[in-house]
Structures are given as structure tokens and as C-alpha cells.
């Protein structure tokens, strides 16, 4: 089977096969300097990330700024070329049985800045229809009108307007319509609602949920807002300094944050109780320099449970003894790690 024979819009692997599988994905960015512009160092943006996304699932990705969330998203859609690792879409490996063009037909992305992602010289109709026209789909303008209407933008009113004539929520609906016009199976949403007012944010989240059910979509949802991620996601993946430190079903991770870093993120969430005030910062210090990350567990420089083994040995991602679907990369949960509290988890 050649690349040209592959039809990305067809479910080729059955419902049990993950729609997307990522194995040991890596991306380093060179830091150049000197008169000749030679590479002097490398920013380890994504380093050995592995996960899978089931068909029809929404995977939420969270973490501090600079942890590699957006770089991972760009690697998945081919906007950034990976250094190493494997991207498998419905059983077809990118670069082998799956071409980059076919991947971009099946995987679309909605970015954070709704204005910067639209061409200010193109009408809304032309923007939504552009991808479908480039891919050679039939009647791209008719398809664009249909998608505009589906996301709540009347084509008769908005088709010939320009991006500056729309509000932020309307522009983000345009970006969603543009993604759907390609008939994708996976949509990557990178901070897609973070720049919206709360009322508009709720409308867009409900729209995304409806579209997921209607079109059988699969989402990868990146956000800093844990409450938003909880609302829309089935599972949550936590990244720290280019690595996955925890991944679990949303209900499981909400009840128990196994990794110290995940617990710190949840502790930083604002409370609705005025009497429940945070007295001390849940996490001290800034993330280490990604050019020269710490050896062993990358979180050990900020972890109050760190021991010598954390400084020397990188923990592996493994399921908890009581819940294999809840995976964590921490020596506290590995009885063979050599940590003084190995196998006991985070102390109460």
C-alpha cells in the first residue's frame, strides 16, 4: 500500500485501535551564536514524549509555560519537524504509509491567537474555504458556508467580512469552521479558549462538545485552566520540562494527584471559598533551564520529597498498583527505585 492509496478520512484500524500513537517524540531547538552562527547549545523542548489517544476521546494536556505543550502540538500536525520518535495515525506511521499531506487532511489545529491565524486580507468565507480548496475537495465554498452555519456564524452576514470586523469569539468560531472544513478526524486545540471572555468561553466549549459528538471527532486540548480541561477532557496528561510526568482519567487525577508536580498545579487553582486562602506558594522557584535540564528526575530541584536517587535516575512512567490506567513517573511509587519512601507514594 502506497502513500497515495491511503485515505485518511476512513477508519482503517477499527474502534479498538488508537487514533493517534506517539512514541518517544523528541525535538531540540539549536541555540546559535558567534560570528559563524554555530550551534552552541540545544533547547530540549520535547524529550521522549509517548502517549496514545483513543478514537472519540479528548486528551487534555496541562503544564507550566515552556513545558513543551505547544511544541508537541506542532509536531503532531507537522508544523515542526521532529528530531526523533514515531507518530502513528490510525495504524499508519508518518513518513512510511502516511504522507504529511494526508496527515494534515486528517489532523487540524485551532490556535490560541484567533486574529493572528487569519489572513487580514481574506474574507471569512475565503479563509474557511482555503484549506479545502488546496486539498482539492469538491465545492470548497459550499462546504465553508455549511461549516460557518454549523459553528453559529450566519454565512449571509459574515461570509464577506474581514477578521478585524469580528469579535474574538467570532474569530475563534471561524478558526473552528476552517478546521472542520477539512473533514478531520483529530483536532488539536492549543489554548483555543484562553483569550475569550468567560461567557464566550462557555459557549465555545459547549460548541466543541456538540461538534465532537456530531462528527465523531477526537480532541487534544491544551490549556492552563484545569477547570476547563476537566470539563471537556476524558484523560489528562501532565508535562514538565519536555517530559510526561503523569497521565490518568480525569476523575482519577482529580481525586488523587500522584506526582508532586501535578499536586502543586492543582494546589495553585483559585478557591471559591474566601476563607480558604493560600498561605504559602504551592511550588517554589522557576523551572530549570531547558538547555541544561537536571539529571535524573527533572523535577527534583523543586520537589520537597527528592532524594539522591531522584538526582541520578530518571523515573519511568508506570501505572499505579491500585489503578493501572493512572500512570506516573515518580520514584515514590516504584518499590525498587531505592528512594527512602519507595512504593509509598506522596506522604500525607
C-alpha positions, 0 to 999 in steps of 0.5 A: 500500500502506497502513500497515495492509496491511503485515505485518511478520512476512513477508519482503517484500524477499527474502534479498538485501535488508537487514533493517534500513537506517539512514541518517544517524540523528541525535538531540540531547538539549536541555540546559535551564536558567534560570528559563524552562527554555530550551534552552541547549545540545544533547547530540549523542548520535547524529550521522549514524549509517548502517549496514545489517544483513543478514537472519540476521546479528548486528551487534555494536556496541562503544564507550566509555560515552556513545558513543551505543550505547544511544541508537541502540538506542532509536531503532531500536525507537522508544523515542526519537524521532529528530531526523533520518535514515531507518530502513528495515525490510525495504524499508519506511521508518518513518513512510511504509509502516511504522507504529511499531506494526508496527515494534515487532511486528517489532523487540524489545529485551532490556535490560541491567537484567533486574529493572528491565524487569519489572513487580514486580507481574506474574507471569512468565507475565503479563509474557511474555504482555503484549506479545502480548496488546496486539498482539492475537495469538491465545492470548497465554498459550499462546504465553508458556508455549511461549516460557518452555519454549523459553528453559529456564524450566519454565512449571509452576514459574515461570509464577506467580512474581514477578521478585524470586523469580528469579535474574538469569539467570532474569530475563534468560531471561524478558526473552528469552521476552517478546521472542520472544513477539512473533514478531520478526524483529530483536532488539536486545540492549543489554548483555543479558549484562553483569550475569550471572555468567560461567557464566550468561553462557555459557549465555545466549549459547549460548541466543541462538545456538540461538534465532537459528538456530531462528527465523531471527532477526537480532541487534544486540548491544551490549556492552563485552566484545569477547570476547563480541561476537566470539563471537556477532557476524558484523560489528562496528561501532565508535562514538565520540562519536555517530559510526561510526568503523569497521565490518568482519567480525569476523575482519577487525577482529580481525586488523587494527584500522584506526582508532586508536580501535578499536586502543586498545579492543582494546589495553585487553582483559585478557591471559591471559598474566601476563607480558604486562602493560600498561605504559602506558594504551592511550588517554589522557584522557576523551572530549570533551564531547558538547555541544561535540564537536571539529571535524573528526575527533572523535577527534583530541584523543586520537589520537597520529597527528592532524594539522591536517587531522584538526582541520578535516575530518571523515573519511568512512567508506570501505572499505579498498583491500585489503578493501572490506567493512572500512570506516573513517573515518580520514584515514590511509587516504584518499590525498587527505585531505592528512594527512602519512601519507595512504593509509598507514594506522596506522604500525607 
